[in-house]
Amino acid sequence: MSANTNFLELRAIEDLAELMNMPGSVLREVMIQSTDGYRYFTIPKKRGGVREIEAPSGLLKQVQKKLNGYLQPLYQRIRPECSHG
């Protein structure tokens, strides 16, 4: 069975944590404190003003990257022909 099939069959946080090779308690903590997992800063724009950035840090970033690895292949299978990016 492929990883994508396993992902579609997940029913609980513990199942997701196991698939991602992390303790369920860690995944729960990331979910509860997701707003604390971001760092906020600004960068200057070329033509004046500033751009506000909210970037995930630490464990939240790792979780997002792992989830992206499962979600991108699923999206590619159902993506409409007219969509780009």
TORMAR-973792 format. One record per residue (C-alpha): x, y, z; residue in three letters. Coordinates in nm, 2 decimals, m for minus. Layout:
X:Y:Z:type
X:Y:Z:ALA $
...
***
This chain:
X:Y:Z:type
0.00:0.00:0.00:MET $
0.14:0.34:m0.09:SER $
0.20:0.63:0.15:ALA $
m0.08:0.83:m0.03:ASN $
m0.33:0.55:0.02:THR $
m0.23:0.53:0.39:ASN $
m0.28:0.90:0.42:PHE $
m0.63:0.88:0.28:LEU $
m0.72:0.61:0.53:GLU $
m0.61:0.81:0.84:LEU $
m0.89:0.84:1.10:ARG $
m0.71:0.99:1.41:ALA $
m0.43:1.22:1.51:ILE $
m0.24:0.92:1.64:GLU $
m0.26:0.76:1.29:ASP $
m0.12:1.07:1.13:LEU $
0.16:1.10:1.40:ALA $
0.26:0.74:1.33:GLU $
0.27:0.79:0.95:LEU $
0.48:1.10:1.01:MET $
0.71:0.92:1.25:ASN $
0.65:1.14:1.55:MET $
0.49:1.10:1.89:PRO $
0.12:1.18:1.90:GLY $
0.18:1.42:2.19:SER $
0.42:1.63:1.98:VAL $
0.17:1.66:1.69:LEU $
m0.11:1.75:1.93:ARG $
0.11:2.02:2.09:GLU $
0.19:2.17:1.75:VAL $
m0.18:2.18:1.67:MET $
m0.28:2.35:2.00:ILE $
0.00:2.61:1.98:GLN $
0.00:2.67:1.61:SER $
m0.02:3.05:1.64:THR $
0.28:3.05:1.87:ASP $
0.48:2.86:1.61:GLY $
0.53:3.16:1.39:TYR $
0.78:3.44:1.38:ARG $
0.68:3.78:1.26:TYR $
0.90:4.03:1.08:PHE $
0.90:4.28:0.80:THR $
1.11:4.32:0.49:ILE $
1.14:4.63:0.27:PRO $
0.97:4.64:m0.06:LYS $
1.16:4.76:m0.37:LYS $
0.92:5.05:m0.43:ARG $
0.87:5.16:m0.07:GLY $
0.67:5.03:0.22:GLY $
0.72:4.70:0.40:VAL $
0.60:4.35:0.36:ARG $
0.48:4.17:0.67:GLU $
0.60:3.81:0.70:ILE $
0.46:3.53:0.92:GLU $
0.70:3.24:0.89:ALA $
0.66:2.91:1.06:PRO $
0.95:2.81:1.28:SER $
1.09:2.50:1.44:GLY $
0.86:2.20:1.48:LEU $
0.56:2.36:1.31:LEU $
0.77:2.41:0.99:LYS $
0.88:2.04:1.01:GLN $
0.52:1.92:1.04:VAL $
0.41:2.14:0.75:GLN $
0.69:2.01:0.53:LYS $
0.60:1.64:0.61:LYS $
0.23:1.71:0.55:LEU $
0.32:1.88:0.22:ASN $
0.49:1.56:0.11:GLY $
0.17:1.37:0.14:TYR $
m0.07:1.64:0.01:LEU $
0.11:1.75:m0.30:GLN $
0.09:1.40:m0.48:PRO $
m0.28:1.38:m0.39:LEU $
m0.35:1.73:m0.53:TYR $
m0.16:1.65:m0.85:GLN $
m0.41:1.36:m0.91:ARG $
m0.72:1.58:m0.87:ILE $
m0.59:1.92:m0.99:ARG $
m0.81:2.07:m1.27:PRO $
m0.64:2.12:m1.61:GLU $
m0.72:2.49:m1.60:CYS $
m0.52:2.55:m1.28:SER $
m0.16:2.66:m1.27:HIS $
0.10:2.66:m0.99:GLY $
***
